Amino acid sequence: MTDKKFEDLNLDELKDLKIEFAPGCFDQFEGTQEELDGLIAEIKRMFASGEAQALARPLDIDDLDEEDIEILEKFSEQEQAANKRTLQ
């Protein structure tokens, strides 16, 4: 696949995307394994169908509300923790 921006991908290219979830990204998920499996399947379906691209919107850091900032901080913490992990 080429180094295109997400918003520039066509439907065929979206179907070929390999979606990988960072280790620990669902650690705070409060549901059953079946519900998590369903959520992951839905996310993958949305990307394969182009729905995720149609619903995507750019973020303006200056316009984030307090909840958005907390979510971004949480993502940053999870990413930093994932980067420190090593496979054994």
MDAnalysis code that builds the backbone (N, CA, C; Angstrom):
import MDAnalysis as mda
import numpy as np

u = mda.Universe.empty(264, n_residues=88, atom_resindex=np.repeat(np.arange(88), 3), trajectory=True)
u.add_TopologyAttr("name", ["N", "CA", "C"] * 88)
u.add_TopologyAttr("resid", np.arange(1, 89))
u.add_TopologyAttr("resname", ["MET", "THR", "ASP", "LYS", "LYS", "PHE", "GLU", "ASP", "LEU", "ASN", "LEU", "ASP", "GLU", "LEU", "LYS", "ASP", "LEU", "LYS", "ILE", "GLU", "PHE", "ALA", "PRO", "GLY", "CYS", "PHE", "ASP", "GLN", "PHE", "GLU", "GLY", "THR", "GLN", "GLU", "GLU", "LEU", "ASP", "GLY", "LEU", "ILE", "ALA", "GLU", "ILE", "LYS", "ARG", "MET", "PHE", "ALA", "SER", "GLY", "GLU", "ALA", "GLN", "ALA", "LEU", "ALA", "ARG", "PRO", "LEU", "ASP", "ILE", "ASP", "ASP", "LEU", "ASP", "GLU", "GLU", "ASP", "ILE", "GLU", "ILE", "LEU", "GLU", "LYS", "PHE", "SER", "GLU", "GLN", "GLU", "GLN", "ALA", "ALA", "ASN", "LYS", "ARG", "THR", "LEU", "GLN"])
u.atoms.positions = np.array([
    [0.853, -1.172, 0.000],
    [0.000, 0.000, 0.000],
    [0.895, 1.230, 0.000],
    [0.444, 2.291, -0.598],
    [1.224, 3.523, -0.668],
    [1.131, 4.287, 0.645],
    [1.918, 5.330, 0.747],
    [1.923, 6.156, 1.960],
    [0.923, 7.299, 1.838],
    [-0.309, 6.977, 1.560],
    [-1.368, 7.978, 1.455],
    [-1.901, 8.321, 2.840],
    [-2.511, 9.483, 2.927],
    [-3.222, 9.832, 4.150],
    [-4.504, 9.006, 4.200],
    [-4.969, 8.755, 5.408],
    [-6.178, 7.945, 5.588],
    [-7.336, 8.471, 4.752],
    [-7.541, 9.784, 4.788],
    [-8.695, 10.352, 4.088],
    [-8.591, 10.228, 2.572],
    [-7.397, 9.919, 2.049],
    [-7.210, 9.789, 0.613],
    [-7.330, 8.353, 0.103],
    [-7.555, 7.401, 1.014],
    [-7.670, 6.010, 0.602],
    [-9.020, 5.748, -0.060],
    [-9.009, 4.924, -1.108],
    [-10.275, 4.551, -1.732],
    [-10.810, 3.290, -1.049],
    [-12.013, 2.883, -1.411],
    [-12.673, 1.759, -0.740],
    [-11.867, 0.465, -0.850],
    [-11.271, 0.199, -2.009],
    [-10.463, -1.012, -2.162],
    [-9.248, -0.985, -1.237],
    [-8.629, 0.177, -1.104],
    [-7.468, 0.290, -0.216],
    [-7.882, 0.148, 1.251],
    [-9.059, 0.644, 1.590],
    [-9.547, 0.498, 2.963],
    [-9.788, -0.965, 3.307],
    [-10.274, -1.730, 2.348],
    [-10.527, -3.156, 2.585],
    [-9.237, -3.913, 2.858],
    [-8.114, -3.410, 2.324],
    [-6.823, -4.072, 2.489],
    [-6.079, -3.641, 3.751],
    [-6.631, -2.690, 4.490],
    [-5.960, -2.237, 5.706],
    [-5.874, -3.360, 6.733],
    [-4.746, -3.448, 7.377],
    [-4.597, -4.374, 8.490],
    [-4.706, -3.538, 9.755],
    [-5.720, -3.773, 10.523],
    [-5.952, -3.003, 11.741],
    [-5.314, -3.739, 12.905],
    [-4.414, -3.050, 13.580],
    [-3.742, -3.617, 14.743],
    [-4.065, -2.754, 15.951],
    [-4.358, -3.398, 17.052],
    [-4.664, -2.691, 18.286],
    [-3.447, -2.766, 19.202],
    [-3.107, -1.646, 19.805],
    [-1.953, -1.592, 20.698],
    [-2.183, -2.489, 21.907],
    [-1.113, -3.114, 22.384],
    [-1.253, -3.924, 23.597],
    [-1.819, -3.082, 24.738],
    [-2.826, -3.617, 25.385],
    [-3.419, -2.926, 26.521],
    [-4.477, -1.898, 26.169],
    [-4.757, -1.706, 24.880],
    [-5.709, -0.647, 24.507],
    [-7.128, -0.945, 24.992],
    [-7.422, -2.204, 25.310],
    [-8.749, -2.541, 25.811],
    [-8.735, -2.910, 27.294],
    [-7.650, -2.580, 27.975],
    [-7.540, -2.918, 29.401],
    [-8.664, -2.310, 30.236],
    [-9.144, -1.151, 29.846],
    [-10.190, -0.470, 30.609],
    [-11.597, -0.831, 30.135],
    [-11.692, -1.735, 29.152],
    [-12.996, -2.147, 28.632],
    [-13.757, -2.881, 29.720],
    [-14.976, -2.453, 29.956],
    [-15.806, -3.074, 30.989],
    [-16.962, -3.817, 30.335],
    [-16.682, -5.014, 29.918],
    [-17.701, -5.833, 29.281],
    [-17.195, -7.259, 29.194],
    [-17.997, -8.105, 28.592],
    [-17.622, -9.510, 28.449],
    [-16.673, -9.676, 27.265],
    [-16.035, -10.827, 27.195],
    [-15.162, -11.124, 26.060],
    [-15.964, -11.120, 24.763],
    [-17.195, -11.606, 24.824],
    [-18.053, -11.613, 23.631],
    [-18.353, -10.180, 23.173],
    [-18.591, -9.281, 24.121],
    [-18.846, -7.884, 23.770],
    [-17.597, -7.233, 23.167],
    [-16.433, -7.541, 23.723],
    [-15.181, -7.009, 23.181],
    [-14.936, -7.547, 21.776],
    [-15.163, -8.834, 21.588],
    [-15.009, -9.423, 20.256],
    [-15.943, -8.742, 19.253],
    [-17.164, -8.453, 19.689],
    [-18.120, -7.768, 18.826],
    [-17.678, -6.357, 18.490],
    [-17.131, -5.655, 19.475],
    [-16.638, -4.291, 19.254],
    [-15.493, -4.292, 18.244],
    [-14.559, -5.200, 18.416],
    [-13.427, -5.296, 17.490],
    [-13.912, -5.629, 16.082],
    [-14.843, -6.555, 15.965],
    [-15.394, -6.910, 14.652],
    [-16.087, -5.715, 14.014],
    [-16.806, -4.938, 14.814],
    [-17.506, -3.759, 14.291],
    [-16.518, -2.698, 13.814],
    [-15.448, -2.484, 14.556],
    [-14.423, -1.523, 14.134],
    [-13.823, -1.951, 12.805],
    [-13.478, -3.218, 12.689],
    [-12.901, -3.720, 11.438],
    [-13.884, -3.609, 10.289],
    [-15.164, -3.898, 10.557],
    [-16.190, -3.786, 9.516],
    [-16.316, -2.345, 9.043],
    [-16.289, -1.406, 9.995],
    [-16.433, 0.009, 9.641],
    [-15.293, 0.484, 8.740],
    [-14.086, -0.014, 8.987],
    [-12.969, 0.370, 8.127],
    [-13.077, -0.295, 6.766],
    [-13.439, -1.571, 6.733],
    [-13.540, -2.291, 5.466],
    [-14.636, -1.727, 4.577],
    [-15.715, -1.225, 5.178],
    [-16.840, -0.702, 4.397],
    [-16.658, 0.753, 3.989],
    [-15.690, 1.445, 4.605],
    [-15.503, 2.867, 4.333],
    [-16.299, 3.752, 5.274],
    [-17.101, 3.145, 6.142],
    [-17.924, 3.917, 7.081],
    [-17.053, 4.742, 8.026],
    [-15.938, 4.166, 8.491],
    [-15.055, 4.897, 9.400],
    [-14.497, 6.140, 8.712],
    [-14.133, 5.995, 7.458],
    [-13.610, 7.138, 6.710],
    [-14.687, 8.208, 6.533],
    [-15.908, 7.773, 6.267],
    [-17.006, 8.730, 6.066],
    [-17.334, 9.487, 7.350],
    [-17.165, 8.841, 8.489],
    [-17.494, 9.469, 9.770],
    [-16.310, 10.199, 10.410],
    [-15.108, 9.992, 9.869],
    [-13.912, 10.593, 10.464],
    [-13.956, 12.119, 10.328],
    [-13.374, 12.760, 11.324],
    [-13.267, 14.220, 11.270],
    [-11.931, 14.617, 11.876],
    [-11.315, 15.650, 11.335],
    [-10.030, 16.075, 11.886],
    [-10.212, 16.690, 13.275],
    [-9.193, 16.542, 14.101],
    [-9.222, 17.137, 15.433],
    [-8.426, 18.424, 15.427],
    [-8.965, 19.433, 16.046],
    [-8.243, 20.676, 16.258],
    [-7.885, 20.720, 17.739],
    [-6.615, 20.582, 18.036],
    [-6.157, 20.522, 19.425],
    [-6.654, 21.725, 20.229],
    [-6.772, 22.857, 19.590],
    [-7.206, 24.077, 20.298],
    [-8.680, 24.053, 20.674],
    [-9.453, 23.188, 20.044],
    [-10.899, 23.153, 20.289],
    [-11.340, 21.966, 21.148],
    [-10.399, 21.257, 21.771],
    [-10.758, 20.100, 22.579],
    [-11.372, 20.545, 23.902],
    [-12.375, 19.782, 24.346],
    [-12.929, 20.068, 25.670],
    [-12.186, 19.229, 26.708],
    [-12.501, 19.398, 27.967],
    [-11.776, 18.737, 29.054],
    [-11.797, 17.209, 28.915],
    [-12.949, 16.659, 28.543],
    [-13.057, 15.203, 28.399],
    [-12.152, 14.698, 27.270],
    [-12.104, 15.433, 26.155],
    [-11.237, 15.042, 25.050],
    [-9.770, 15.029, 25.482],
    [-9.373, 16.027, 26.251],
    [-7.994, 16.122, 26.724],
    [-7.669, 14.941, 27.631],
    [-8.597, 14.585, 28.502],
    [-8.385, 13.431, 29.384],
    [-8.233, 12.148, 28.572],
    [-9.027, 11.989, 27.534],
    [-8.945, 10.801, 26.683],
    [-7.599, 10.754, 25.966],
    [-7.158, 11.891, 25.433],
    [-5.867, 11.932, 24.759],
    [-4.719, 11.628, 25.711],
    [-4.810, 12.128, 26.928],
    [-3.779, 11.839, 27.927],
    [-3.742, 10.346, 28.234],
    [-4.909, 9.731, 28.328],
    [-4.997, 8.292, 28.599],
    [-4.368, 7.503, 27.446],
    [-4.693, 7.898, 26.205],
    [-4.104, 7.238, 25.039],
    [-2.584, 7.376, 25.059],
    [-2.107, 8.553, 25.392],
    [-0.671, 8.797, 25.444],
    [-0.004, 7.910, 26.492],
    [-0.607, 7.799, 27.652],
    [-0.075, 6.940, 28.713],
    [-0.044, 5.482, 28.257],
    [-1.116, 5.034, 27.602],
    [-1.174, 3.653, 27.132],
    [-0.121, 3.403, 26.057],
    [0.071, 4.367, 25.179],
    [1.067, 4.216, 24.124],
    [2.472, 4.144, 24.718],
    [2.749, 4.989, 25.686],
    [4.059, 4.969, 26.329],
    [4.293, 3.633, 27.035],
    [3.271, 3.130, 27.711],
    [3.390, 1.840, 28.389],
    [3.608, 0.719, 27.382],
    [2.903, 0.761, 26.261],
    [3.038, -0.264, 25.234],
    [4.435, -0.232, 24.610],
    [4.988, 0.957, 24.454],
    [6.319, 1.076, 23.874],
    [7.399, 0.530, 24.801],
    [7.116, 0.474, 26.081],
    [8.091, -0.047, 27.059],
    [8.031, -1.568, 27.162],
    [6.963, -2.177, 26.673],
    [6.798, -3.629, 26.766],
    [7.715, -4.326, 25.777],
    [8.178, -5.478, 26.158],
    [8.997, -6.291, 25.262],
    [8.396, -7.686, 25.183],
    [8.543, -8.303, 24.023],
    [8.068, -9.665, 23.843],
    [9.116, -10.622, 24.381],
    [8.653, -11.684, 25.025],
    [9.591, -12.658, 25.575],
    [9.428, -13.984, 24.892],
])
